[in-house]
Amino acid sequence: MILLLIAVATFAFGLFLMTKPLEAFEWQRRFYALINWRIEPISVEKEIRHTKLMGAFLILLTIVLCTYQWFILKP
């Protein structure tokens, strides 16, 4: 059951990163400001592209791992 919750959360986070990359970066920027760090992307276009790619990677990884868990290992 816990693996299913982790898979759903990871999939949802990946979807968030793919659909709202600027909002995700803003959350990251605010977090770093709280711990007294300032981050600024050199290229906003690259930041958006890499954030979307990271989201796609999380979604793909979640699908592959769930497939492996539920069809190969057969708990």
N, C-alpha and C positions, 0 to 999 in steps of 0.2 A: 504493500500500500504506500509506503513512504517513497519507494522508487517512482511510483506513478505520480505522486505529488511533485517530486523533483523534476520529473520529465515535463509535466504540464507547466511548471514555473519557468523552466529553462526555455521551453518552446515559446511561451508568452513573452519572455524577456527578449528573445531573438526577434520575435515579431515586432516588438516595440522598437528595437534598434533599427530594424529595416524600415519601418513606417515613419518614425519620428527621430531621425538622427540628430537634428539640431537641439531638440528637447533633451535627448540623452546627454549630449555634450554640455548643455547648460546645467544639468544636474551634477555632472562630474565637476564642472567649473565651480559651482557653489560649494560642493563638498570640499574641494581643495582650498577654497577661500576660508572655510571654517578652521582648517589646520594650518593657516597662514602660508599657503602656497598660491601662486598665481600661474595659471596656465593659459596660453593663447596659441591657437594653431597658426602655423606659418601659412598654410593654405587651407581655407575653409572648404574648398571643393574637394581636396584630398581627404579632409577630416570626414566630410559627409560620405564620400565613397567608401572609405575604410570602415566607418561605423556600419554602413549598410552591409558590407561584406562580412563583418563580424556577426551581424544578426543572421545573415544567411548561413554562415558556418555553424552557428549555434542550433539553428533549426535543422540543418542537415545532420549534424552530430546527434541531436536528440532522436531523430527518426532512425538513424543507423543503430544507435545503441538500444533503442526500444525494440527494434526488429530483432536484433541479436538476443536480447534478454528474453523476449516472449516467444520467439520461434526457434531459436537455436538451443538455448539453455533449457527451455521449458520448465519453469519452476514448479 
